[in-house]
Amino acid sequence: MPRKDMPPRRPPPPREPPGPAGSPPLGKQIHDSILADVRRRIARSPGGHLVNGRLGSLELRLEVSLRDAAAGAERLAAELDRAVQRFVDEAVEAAASFRPGRAFCHRCESAGCAHAAPPGPRDAFAGYSPTGVPRWTDFGQLCLDLRHPEIDRLYDETGPAILVQPVDGPALKADLLPEFHRSARRHDVAGQVCAGLFPIPGLPDGERGVALTFQAVVTERSRGGRRVGLNVLGGGRGGEEALGAAPPECKPWRGALLWAQARLAEVSRGAGAARTADASFDRRVAGVLRGMARRIEADLRGRGRRTRHAEERHRSGERPTRKAIDDLRAAATDAVLVDARHATLAVLGERGRVHFFAPEGRLVSSVHYTKDEIAKRMRLGWWRPATQAEVDALRARVEGTTPPG
């Protein structure tokens, strides 16, 4: 029995009527509806295929009016529509700015047009034309135009050098007409590093190597702030596939590339909340590009020292290629395979050793593969068994004799 001095109990608030049996919670309904809307918009977008399956998260700040239901719902729908469309546009623009191997074309507003890819393996990005079309030029000509101090070494037939040429961002867009400046601000090439010519297996006949352009591309966020990423341009017709399939040991720029990508990600995080342009942002991006150029050159010098040391050991009889030659001599015919993608012959040695020889008898590289890795390459058709004639010709060229027949 309740005491007389106690206040009367308040009745419990009325419960909301339950939804249909089995209906999901309100939060899940909202989430699924927004996700379905995003996917529909991406499917309708011309560049939607670039981001489909690689979406991040959509941040929303919405106001729900509980006084005027009709007007509140209208405002909420309009704000939600703008937020979702802004998210889709930014995702497509970011993907279009960073198409691997392709520059952004301001005239076509895309990186998928015919202007965006370098015409050939030796071509480097040389800036924009007045109408925003990417310009490509032979890497040697670019170094000559910019007065690289070691340009003569690029054409040394006995041992051509790999040159590194930084290029400032303002020089790349100096010729743009005023009407393309707004597009250039949204997809701004802050600077780049060109390097070449890298000898890559599998290039078309007559090509001595491939030139690469490492671009720092800055994009604006719709709500303010900037982000920067590193795009790698190169390959061109006939060289893009060879570049993608080249083994890691043929890519001396990889260490510098990974370092620069990590540093630029830090720069983006620091500038993400900025509403206006910051001079320190530009200085940090330029510093990363200079650091990348130094690292590529340092890696190349280190490889050069290792190559000279290997040559000395070769002349003294302690050459590391002796094991490759011994494995070739001892290999059965079915232990020699043809790698058609890289235009080399793979010789299987003991303990997982694999030696890659060019058809003229030059040793390209030696690596270790497991039995499963070798079987996978055979299964995918990357490698095929060599014929007896191909094995005899390789041995003859390595030994400096005449092949049978």
PALOGU-941175 format. One record per atom (N, C-alpha, C): residue in one letter; x, y, z. Coordinates in steps of 0.2 Angstrom, whole numbers, plus 5000, padded with zeros to 4 digits. Layout:
N
aXYZ/...
This chain:
405
m500449945000/m500050005000/m500450065000/p500450114995/p500850174995/p500750215001/r501350245003/r501250295008/r500950365006/k500650395011/k500250455009/k500750515008/d501350515010/d501850575009/d502250565002/m502150504999/m502450494992/m502050524987/p502450564982/p502050584976/p501750534972/p501250544968/p500950494964/p501450474958/r501350414957/r501850394951/r501550414944/r502050434940/r501850464933/r501750404929/p501250404925/p501150354920/p501650344915/p501850284913/p502450284908/p502250314901/p502750344898/p502550374891/p502350324886/p501850344882/p501550294877/p502150264873/r502150204871/r502650174867/r502350184859/e502950194855/e502750204848/e502450134845/p501950144841/p501750074838/p502250034835/p502249974836/p502849934833/p502749934825/g503249934821/g503249924814/g503049854812/p503049844805/p502849784803/p503249734806/a503049674807/a503349614809/a503949604805/g504549594808/g505149584804/g505549634801/s505249704801/s505549754798/s506249774802/p506749794798/p507449814801/p507349874805/p507849884809/p507849954813/p507950014809/l507750064811/l507750134807/l508350144805/g508950144809/g509650154806/g509850114800/k509650054801/k509850004795/k509450024789/q508850044790/q508450064784/q508750124781/i508950174785/i509250234782/i509850224779/h510250184782/h510950164779/h510850124772/d510350084772/d510250044765/d510050084760/s509550134762/s509250174757/s509850224754/i510250254758/i510750294756/i511250254752/l511450194754/l511950154750/l511650144743/a511050124743/a510650114736/a510650174732/d510550234735/d510550294731/d511250304728/v511750304732/v512450314730/v512650264724/r512450204725/r512550154719/r512250174713/r511550194713/r511250214707/r511550274704/r511750324708/r512050384705/r512750364702/i513150324705/i513750304702/i513650264696/a513150224695/a513050184689/a512850234684/r512550294685/r512350344680/r512950394678/s513450394683/s513950444681/s514450414676/p514650464671/p515150434666/p515750404668/g515950424674/g516550394677/g516450354683/g515850324683/g515650284689/g516050224689/h516250194684/h516650124684/h517250134687/l517550194688/l518250204691/l518150194698/v517650204701/v517550204709/v517150144711/n516750114707/n516250064709/n516650004713/g516449994719/g516749944723/g517349964727/r517450034727/r518050064731/r517750124734/l517150114737/l516850174741/l517150174748/g517150234751/g517350244757/g516750254762/s516750314766/s516250324770/s515950394769/l515350404769/l514950464768/l514850504775/e515050564776/e514950594782/e514350644781/l513850634786/l513250674785/l513150714792/r512850774791/r512650814796/r511950844794/l511450814796/l510750834794/l510350864800/e509950904798/e509450934803/e508750914801/v508450884806/v507750854806/v507250894809/s506850934806/s506350974809/s505750934811/l505550944818/l504950904821/l504350944821/r504351014819/r503851054820/r503351054814/d503751074808/d503351074802/d503551014798/a503250964798/a503450894795/a503550904787/a503050934784/a503150944777/a503750984775/a503851044778/a504451084776/a505051054778/g505051024784/g505650994787/g505850934782/a505350894780/a505550834775/a505850864769/e505550914766/e505850944760/e506550974761/r506651004766/r507351034767/r507850974768/l507650924772/l508050864773/l508250824767/a507750814763/a507850784756/a508350824752/a508250894752/a508650934747/a509450924750/e509550934757/e510150934759/e510450864758/l510050804759/l510350744758/l510550734751/d510150754746/d510250754739/d510950784738/r511050844740/r511650884739/r512250844742/a512150814748/a512750784751/a512950714747/v512450684745/v512650614742/v512950634735/q512650684731/q512950694725/q513650724725/r513750764730/r514450794731/r514950734733/f514650684737/f515150634738/f515250594732/v514750574728/v514950544721/v515350584717/d515250644716/d515650684712/d516350684714/e516450694720/e517150694723/e517550624722/a517150574723/a517450504722/a517650494715/v517250514710/v517350504703/v517950554701/e517950614703/e518450664701/e519150634704/a519150614710/a519750594713/a520050534709/a519650484707/a519850424703/a520050444696/a519750494693/a519950514686/a520550554687/s520750584692/s521450614693/s521950574694/f521850514696/f522350464697/f522350404694/r522150404687/r522150344683/r522950324682/p523150264684/p523850244683/p524050244676/g524550284675/g524850284668/g524550344664/r524150384667/r523750434662/r523750494666/a523850554662/a523750624665/a523050644664/f522850694668/f522150724667/f522150774662/c521650764657/c521550814652/c521050864653/h521250924654/h520750974656/h520250994650/r520450984644/r519950994639/r519450944639/c519550884640/c519050824640/c518850814647/e519150844652/e518950834659/e518950764661/s519450724659/s519550654660/s520250634659/a520350574663/a521050544661/a520950484657/g520350474654/g520250414650/g520250434643/c520350494641/c520350514634/c520950494630/a521050494624/a521550474620/a522150524621/h522050584624/h522650634625/h523050614631/a522750574636/a522950564643/a523550514643/a523650474638/a524150424639/a524750444635/p525350424637/p525950444633/p525950394627/p526150424621/p526150394615/p526650334615/g527250334618/g527650284617/g528050274624/p528450224625/p528850204631/p529350264633/r529650304628/r530150354629/r529850424631/d529150424630/d528850494631/d528750514638/a528850574640/a528750604647/a528250654646/f527950674652/f527450724652/f527850794652/a527650834647/a528050904646/a527550964648/g526950954651/g526551014652/g525951014648/y525551064649/y524851074645/y524951124640/s524551104635/s524451154629/s523951204631/p523951264628/p523451314630/p522751294631/t522551244627/t521851214628/t521751164633/g522351144637/g522251094643/g522451024641/v522651014635/v522850944632/v523550924635/p523650874637/p524350854640/p524750844634/r525350874635/r525950874630/r526450814632/w526650774627/w527150724628/w527750734624/t528350724626/t528950734622/t529450674624/d529950664620/d530450614621/d530850634627/f530950584631/f531250604638/f531950634636/g532350614631/g532950644630/g532850714628/q532350734624/q532250804622/q532050844628/l531650814632/l531450854638/l532150874643/c532550824643/c533150834647/c533550894643/l533550884637/l533950934633/l533651004634/d532951004633/d532651074634/d532751104641/l532851064646/l532951084653/l533651084655/r534051074650/r534851084651/r535051034656/h534850974656/h535150924661/h535850924660/p536250924666/p537050924665/p537350864662/e536950804663/e537250744661/e536850714655/i536550754650/i536150734645/i536550694640/d537250704639/d537650664635/d537650594637/r537650574644/r537650504646/r537050464644/l536550494643/l535950464641/l536050424634/y536450444630/y536550414623/y537250384623/d537550364629/d538150324629/d537950254627/e538250234621/e538050164619/e538350104623/t538950124627/t539250074631/t538950064637/g538550104640/g538250104646/g537850164647/p537250174644/p536850234645/p536650244652/a536650304654/a536450324661/a535650324662/i535450324668/i534750334669/i534750404673/l534350454670/l534350524672/l533750534676/v533750584680/v533250604684/v533150684683/q532550704681/q532450774680/q531850794683/p531850834689/p531350864692/p531050924688/v530350934688/v530050994685/v529551024689/d529651094690/d529151134694/d528451134691/g527951134696/g527251134693/g527051194689/p527251264691/p527051314687/p527351314680/a527851284678/a528151274671/a527651234667/l527351184671/l526951134667/l526251164665/k526051214668/k525351244666/k525451314664/a526051334662/a526151404661/a525751434654/d525651384650/d525351404643/d524551394644/l524251374649/l523551364649/l523151434648/l522651434644/l522251494644/l521851504650/p521651564651/p521251584658/p520651534659/e520351524654/e519651484655/e519851414657/f520451384657/f520551324660/f520951324667/h520951384669/h521351384676/h520951354681/r520251364681/r519851334686/r519851264686/s519851234681/s519951154680/s520651134683/a521151174681/a521851164684/a521851174691/r521451214694/r521551224702/r521251154705/r520651124702/r520351064704/r520851004703/h521251004698/h521650954697/h522350984695/d522751004700/d523351044700/d523950994700/v524350994695/v524950964695/v525451004699/a525650994705/a526051034709/a526751024707/g526950974703/g527650964702/g527750894700/q528350874697/q528450804695/q529150794695/v529350724694/v529950704693/v529950654687/c530350664682/c530450624677/c531050584677/a531050524675/a531650484676/a531650424670/g532250414668/g532350364662/g533050364660/l533150324655/l532650264652/l532850204656/f532350174659/f532350114663/f532350054658/p532850004658/p532849944654/p532349894657/i531749884653/i531249844656/i531149784651/p531149724653/p531049664648/p530349664645/g530349644639/g529749644635/g529549704631/l529949754631/l529849814627/l529849794620/p529449834615/p529449824608/p530249834605/d530349794600/d530949794597/d531149874595/g531849884597/g532049954595/g532050004601/e531649984606/e531550024612/e532150014617/r532550064619/r533050054624/r532850054631/g532250084632/g532050084639/g531350124640/v531150134646/v530550174647/v530650234651/a530250284650/a530350344654/a529750344658/l529750374665/l529250374669/l529150444672/t528550464673/t528450534676/t528050524682/f528350544688/f527950544694/f527650614696/q527050614696/q526650674697/q526350684703/a526450744707/a526150754713/a525450794711/v524850764711/v524250794709/v523850814715/v523650884715/v523250904721/v522550914718/t522050894722/t521350904721/t521050944727/e520550984725/e520151024730/e519550984733/r519450984739/r518850954742/r518251014741/s517650984740/s517151034739/s517051074746/r517151054751/r517051084758/r517651124760/g518151124756/g518751164758/g519351104759/g519951134759/g520551084760/g520751054754/r521351024754/r521650994748/r521950934750/r521950884745/r522350824746/r522850814740/v523350774741/v523850764736/v524050694736/g524150674730/g524350604728/g524850594723/l525150544722/l525650534717/l525450484712/n525450514706/n525250474700/n525850454696/v525850394693/v526450374689/v526250364682/l526550404677/l526350404670/l526950364667/g526750324662/g527350294658/g527050234654/g527450214650/g527350144646/g527150164639/g526550194639/g526350214632/g526150144628/r525950154622/r525750094618/r526350054617/g526249984619/g526749934618/g527149934624/g527149984629/g527649974634/g527249974641/e526649984641/e526249984647/e526149914650/e526049864646/e525949794648/e526649774651/a527249784647/a527849764649/a528049804656/l527849864657/l528049894663/l527649864669/g527049844668/g526649814673/g526849744675/a527149714670/a527349644671/a528049634673/a528449694673/a529149684675/a529249664682/p529749624683/p529849594690/p530149654694/p530049644701/p530249704706/p531049724705/e531449674703/e532149694703/e532349734697/c531849744692/c531949784686/c531549854688/k531349874694/k531049934695/k531449964701/p531950004699/p532350034705/p532050094708/w531550114705/w531150174708/w530650154713/r530550094715/r530050074719/r530050094726/g530750094729/g530850114736/g530650194736/a530950234732/a530750304732/a530050314731/l529650284727/l528950294726/l528550274732/l528750224736/l528350204742/l528450264747/w529150284747/w529250334752/w528850404751/a528850424744/a528550484742/a527750474744/q527450414742/q526750414743/q526550414751/a526950394755/a526850394762/a526950464765/r527450504762/r527550574764/r526950614762/l526750604756/l526150644753/l525550634757/a525450574759/a524850554763/a524850594769/e525450604772/e525450644778/e525350714777/v525550744771/v525450814769/v524650824768/s524350774765/s523550774764/s523250774771/r523450734775/r523050734782/r523150804785/g523750834785/g523850904788/g523450954785/a523250944778/a522950994774/a522150984774/g521950924776/g521250904775/g520750954778/a520950984784/a520451024787/a520551104785/a521051114781/a521251184779/a520651214774/r520451274775/r519951304771/r520251344765/t520851364766/t521151404761/t521851374759/a522151404754/a522751384752/a523251404757/d523751354758/d524251364763/d524951364759/a525351414760/a526051414757/a526451354759/s526351334766/s526751284768/s526551214765/f525951204763/f525751144759/f526151144753/d526251194749/d526551194743/d527351174744/r527651204749/r528351194751/r528451124753/r527951094756/r528051024758/r527950974752/v527550984748/v527450944742/v528150954738/a528351014737/a528951024733/a529550984736/g529550984743/g530150954747/g530050874746/v529450844746/v529350774745/v529650754738/l529450794733/l529750784726/l530450784725/r530750834729/r531550834729/r531850774732/g531550754738/g531750704741/g531650634737/m531150634733/m531050574729/m531550574724/a531750624721/a532250634716/a532950604718/r533150634724/r533750614728/r533750534729/r533150514731/r533150434733/r533250394726/i532950414721/i533050374715/i533750374713/e534050434713/e534750444711/e535250404716/a535050404722/a535450364727/a535450284725/d534750264724/d534650194722/d535050174716/l535050224711/l535350204705/l536150204706/r536450254710/r537150244711/r537350184715/g536850164720/g537050104723/g537050044719/r536550044714/r536549984709/r537149984705/g537350044703/g537950054699/g538550024702/r538650044709/r539250014712/r539149944713/r538549914714/r538549844714/r538649804707/t538449844702/t538649814695/t539349814694/r539749874696/r540449874695/r540749814699/h540549804705/h540849754709/h540749684706/a540149674703/a540049614700/a540449604694/e540549654690/e541049654684/e541749634686/e541949664692/e542649644694/e542649574696/r542149544700/r542149474702/r542049434695/h541749454690/h541649414684/h542349404681/r542749464681/r543449454677/r543949414682/s543849414688/s544249374693/s544049304693/g543549284690/g543349214690/g542849194696/e542649244700/e542249234706/e541549264704/r541349264698/r540749304696/r540049264698/p539549304700/p538949274703/p538549244697/t538749254691/t538449224685/t538649154684/r539249134687/r539449064686/r538949014688/k538549024693/k538048974695/k537548974690/a537349034687/a536849024682/a537048984676/i537748994674/i537948954668/i538048884670/d538248864676/d538248794678/d537548764678/d537048804680/d536348774680/d536148764673/l536348814669/l536048804662/l536448744659/r537048734660/r537348674657/r537048604660/a536848604666/a536648544669/a535848534668/a535548584666/a534748584665/a534548534660/a534048494661/a533748454656/a533348504652/t533148474646/t532748514641/t532048544645/d531748504649/d531148524652/d531248574658/a531848584659/a531948634665/a532148704662/v532048714655/v532148774652/v531448794649/l531248854651/l530548884650/l530648944646/v530148964642/v530049024638/v529549064642/d529749124644/d529349174647/d529149224641/a528649214638/a528449254632/a528349334634/r528049344640/r527849414642/r528449454642/h529049424644/h529649464645/h530149454640/a530049404635/a530449394630/a531149364633/t531049314638/t531649284641/t531549214641/l532149174643/l532149104644/l532249094652/a531849054655/a531949044662/a532248974663/v532848974666/v533248914668/v533148894675/l532848834676/l532648814683/l533248774686/g533548804691/g534148774695/g533948734701/e534448714705/e534248684711/e534048734717/r533648704722/r533448744728/r533048804726/g532648804720/g532248854718/g532548914715/r533148904712/r533448954709/r533148954702/v533049024699/v532749034692/v533249084689/h533549074684/h533949124680/h533549144674/f533549204672/f533249234666/f533749254662/f533749224656/f534249244650/f533849274645/a534149324642/a533949354636/a534049304630/p533749304624/p533849264619/p534549264616/e534849324617/e535549334614/e536049304619/g535849274625/g536349244630/g536449284636/r536249354636/r536349394642/r535949374648/l536249374654/l535849354660/l535549414662/v534849414663/v534449474665/v534449474672/s534249414676/s534149414683/s534149344685/s534249334692/s534249274695/s533749284702/v533249244702/v532849244708/v532649174711/h532349174716/h532149114719/h531349104719/y531049054716/y530349034716/y530248974719/t529648964723/t529448904725/t529148854719/k529048794721/k528748754716/k528048774714/d527648794719/d527048824718/d527048884713/e527448924714/e527548984710/e527648974703/i528148924702/i528348904695/i527748864692/a527348824696/a526748784693/a526248834691/k526148894695/k525648944694/k525748974687/r526348994686/r526549024679/r526448984673/m526648914674/m526448864669/m525748864668/r525348854673/r524648844673/r524248904669/l524548964671/l524249024668/l524449044661/g524949004658/g525149014652/g525749064651/w525949084657/w526549134656/w527149104654/w527249044656/w527849004654/w527648944650/r528048934645/r527948864641/r528648834641/p528648764640/p529248724639/p529648754633/a530248754633/a530648774628/a530848714623/t530848724617/t531048674612/t531848654613/q531948594610/q532748574611/q533148624607/a532848654601/a533248704597/a533348764601/e532848784605/e532948854609/e533448844614/v533448784617/v533948764622/v534648764620/d534648734614/d535348724611/d535648794609/a535148844606/a535348904604/a535548944610/l535248944615/l535348984621/l536048964624/r536148894625/r536848874627/r537348894623/a537248894616/a537848904611/a537948984612/r537449024613/r537649094614/r537949114620/v537749074626/v538049084632/v538849064632/e538949004629/e539548984628/e540049014623/g539649044618/g540049074613/g540249034607/t539848974606/t539948924601/t539348934596/t539348884591/t538848884586/t538348834588/p537748854588/p537248804590/p537148744584/p537048684587/p536948624582/p536448644577/g536648614570/g536148624565/g536148694562/
